[in-house]
């Protein structure tokens, strides 16, 4: 039995996220599993590095699967390239140790959120950036982001209703980069709760608008109440950039 690791890029605009659902034709996992199962003649079950929301993209999503198929990895890549939709690409595939697990072995993930903070929408990138005309105070946003660095209970920053699992996560860094009116917000952490990155971004944007002060972000963390934090940022601006093992 082989254990194969894949690096995947996808445009999530029209999909219901990574995780397969009953109607798996509209999920990334469902699309790839269907092609792999046809190729191998086996029922393939992918293990993903985590969930991505409906509409969220990925540059380097990691998944693995087990198979008895003897095809070379190059032949598999060619098959996937031919039969997957154009908005899903398996970039690399390699044989890995049996113990490798795409989700459990993750050390950190980096998400990137893109904001167009100019007067006009970008017609070419409008599906991948959040357009906001109101000018943002980047200094205040950066000050607020520093409050979130480290290990905290992020219960205020998730829409998950599962109270049986810990909501403590560690944020390693948040970078806010501006160039010609376009913002890139990079968030790296050991793991993320449901909608966590989008709520962090939504909260930082509220700080940038002047609706929150940076010091209030600390209070929001301590309150542990979702409604205290900012709104859920649009999914289309978010992409999983990298996964570290």
C-alpha positions as a printed Julia matrix, in Angstrom:
245×3 Matrix{Float64}:
   0.0    0.0     0.0
   1.4    3.39   -1.02
   0.91   6.69    0.77
   0.91   9.6    -1.66
   1.19  13.27   -0.79
  -0.25  15.89   -3.13
   0.12  19.65   -3.42
  -3.03  21.2    -4.84
  -3.99  24.64   -6.13
  -7.62  25.58   -6.61
  -9.91  28.47   -7.35
 -12.64  27.99   -4.77
 -14.99  30.62   -6.19
 -17.73  28.23   -7.31
 -17.14  25.43   -4.78
 -18.64  24.69   -1.36
 -15.21  24.38    0.21
 -12.69  21.55    0.52
 -14.62  18.96    2.49
 -16.77  16.45    0.64
 -20.5   16.69    1.26
 -23.46  14.61    0.14
 -23.46  16.69   -3.03
 -19.74  16.24   -3.58
 -19.76  17.56   -7.14
 -19.32  21.05   -5.66
 -16.4   20.36   -3.31
 -12.69  20.16   -4.05
 -12.27  16.88   -2.18
 -15.22  15.34   -4.01
 -13.89  16.33   -7.43
 -10.39  14.93   -6.82
 -11.6   11.74   -5.13
 -13.89  10.98   -8.06
 -11.01  11.23  -10.56
  -8.58   9.27   -8.37
 -11.15   6.52   -7.8
 -11.76   6.19  -11.53
  -8.02   6.12  -12.23
  -7.15   3.48   -9.61
 -10.33   1.41   -9.64
 -10.41   1.83   -5.86
 -12.51   3.87   -3.49
 -10.06   6.68   -2.69
 -10.42   8.74    0.45
  -8.34  11.9     0.66
  -6.99  13.24    3.93
  -6.76  17.03    3.71
  -4.64  19.41    5.75
  -7.83  21.1     6.95
 -11.08  22.6     5.78
 -11.42  25.69    3.65
 -14.69  27.61    3.54
 -16.93  27.85    0.51
 -15.4   30.37   -1.89
 -11.91  30.26   -0.35
  -8.91  29.5    -2.58
  -5.64  27.62   -2.12
  -2.21  28.01   -3.63
  -0.58  25.02   -1.92
  -3.13  22.79   -0.22
  -1.73  19.46    1.04
  -3.56  16.13    0.99
  -2.6   12.47    1.07
  -4.23   9.15    0.18
  -3.47   5.43    0.23
  -3.63   3.23   -2.84
  -2.44  -0.08   -4.27
  -2.19   1.51   -7.73
   1.21   0.97   -9.34
   1.09   3.94  -11.74
   4.02   6.31  -11.53
   3.42   9.67   -9.88
   4.05  11.36  -13.23
   1.36   9.22  -14.88
  -1.04  10.06  -12.06
  -0.35  13.77  -12.42
  -0.99  13.59  -16.15
  -4.28  11.76  -15.57
  -5.43  14.28  -12.97
  -4.45  17.19  -15.22
  -6.55  15.76  -18.04
  -9.69  14.93  -16.09
  -9.92  17.53  -13.31
 -11.68  20.85  -13.96
  -9.46  23.73  -15.05
  -9.89  25.46  -11.68
  -8.27  22.56   -9.77
  -4.62  21.6   -10.29
  -2.6   18.87   -8.6
   0.85  20.47   -8.75
   3.0   17.74   -7.23
   2.68  14.15   -6.04
   5.21  12.08   -4.13
   5.51   8.82   -2.24
   5.8    9.44    1.49
   6.15   7.37    4.64
   3.15   5.4     5.8
   2.93   7.51    8.96
   2.55  10.81    7.09
  -0.83  12.42    7.75
  -1.76  15.65    5.95
  -3.78  16.99    8.88
  -2.18  15.61   12.05
   1.42  16.39   11.02
   0.81  20.09   10.3
   3.04  22.48   12.25
   1.63  25.71   10.85
  -0.41  27.19    8.01
  -0.21  30.53    6.27
  -3.35  32.21    4.97
  -3.36  35.35    2.85
  -6.22  37.82    2.58
  -6.24  40.44   -0.2
  -8.0   43.78   -0.04
  -8.35  46.29   -2.86
  -8.42  49.59   -0.97
  -8.6   51.84   -4.03
 -11.52  53.8    -5.47
 -12.26  51.38   -8.3
 -12.67  47.63   -8.41
 -10.08  45.62  -10.32
 -12.02  43.92  -13.1
  -9.42  41.16  -13.45
  -9.03  40.31   -9.76
 -12.51  41.1    -8.5
 -13.17  37.42   -7.73
 -10.09  37.17   -5.54
  -9.95  40.44   -3.62
 -12.28  42.27   -1.28
 -12.93  45.79   -2.62
 -13.2   48.47    0.05
 -13.25  52.16   -0.89
 -13.02  53.56    2.65
  -9.37  54.24    3.47
  -7.92  52.12    6.24
  -5.54  53.17    9.01
  -2.76  50.61    8.57
  -0.87  51.69   11.68
  -3.89  50.99   13.86
  -4.48  47.66   12.11
  -0.88  46.6    12.72
  -1.11  47.6    16.38
  -4.3   45.58   16.75
  -2.78  42.55   15.04
   0.01  42.43   17.63
  -2.58  41.73   20.32
  -3.49  38.49   18.54
   0.07  37.13   18.36
   0.75  34.18   20.65
  -1.48  31.53   22.23
  -5.01  32.69   23.06
  -8.54  31.4    23.39
 -10.05  32.5    20.07
 -13.66  31.69   20.94
 -14.63  35.24   19.93
 -13.13  34.6    16.5
 -15.0   31.5    15.39
 -18.49  30.6    14.24
 -18.09  27.04   15.49
 -20.77  25.93   17.92
 -18.81  22.89   19.1
 -17.94  23.62   22.72
 -16.32  20.22   23.3
 -13.12  21.11   21.48
 -10.5   23.6    22.61
 -10.61  27.03   21.0
  -7.03  27.83   22.01
  -4.76  28.44   19.04
  -1.34  30.03   18.48
  -0.81  32.82   15.97
   2.87  33.07   15.03
   2.67  36.27   12.99
   0.35  38.63   11.14
   1.87  40.76    8.39
  -0.02  43.63    6.8
   1.59  44.77    3.56
   0.4   47.66    1.4
   1.38  48.39   -2.19
  -0.38  50.87   -4.46
  -3.6   50.66   -2.47
  -3.73  46.87   -2.36
  -3.37  45.19    1.04
  -2.07  41.71    1.73
  -2.78  40.37    5.21
  -0.73  37.26    6.04
  -1.75  35.14    9.02
   0.39  32.22   10.19
  -0.66  29.91   13.0
  -0.57  26.34   14.28
  -4.21  25.83   13.34
  -7.43  27.72   12.73
 -11.02  27.43   13.9
 -14.08  27.68   11.67
 -14.03  31.12    9.93
 -11.23  32.25   12.27
  -9.01  33.97    9.7
 -11.95  35.74    8.07
 -13.17  37.03   11.44
  -9.67  38.2    12.35
  -9.5   40.07    9.04
 -13.0   41.48    9.52
 -12.01  42.73   12.96
  -8.77  44.3    11.73
 -10.68  46.06    8.96
 -13.05  47.5    11.57
  -9.99  48.79   13.42
  -8.72  50.28   10.17
 -12.05  52.06    9.72
 -11.86  53.48   13.23
 -14.8   51.47   14.58
 -12.55  49.6    17.04
  -9.43  50.72   18.88
  -6.47  48.31   19.0
  -6.89  48.01   22.77
 -10.45  46.75   22.24
  -9.15  43.68   20.46
  -7.67  42.48   23.74
 -11.07  42.92   25.37
 -12.72  41.0    22.54
 -10.36  38.08   23.15
 -11.18  38.04   26.85
 -14.95  38.28   26.32
 -15.03  34.98   24.38
 -18.19  36.06   22.6
 -18.44  35.93   18.81
 -20.65  39.02   18.53
 -17.99  41.18   20.16
 -15.6   40.7    17.23
 -15.86  42.16   13.74
 -17.88  40.79   10.8
 -16.96  37.82    8.68
 -14.78  39.03    5.81
 -15.78  37.9     2.33
 -14.51  34.44    1.41
 -13.21  35.41   -2.03
 -10.32  37.44   -0.58
  -8.84  34.47    1.31
  -6.33  31.9     0.1
  -4.32  29.16    1.79
  -0.78  29.96    0.73
   1.37  27.39    2.49
   1.38  24.47    4.93
   4.44  23.65    7.02
   5.28  20.14    8.32
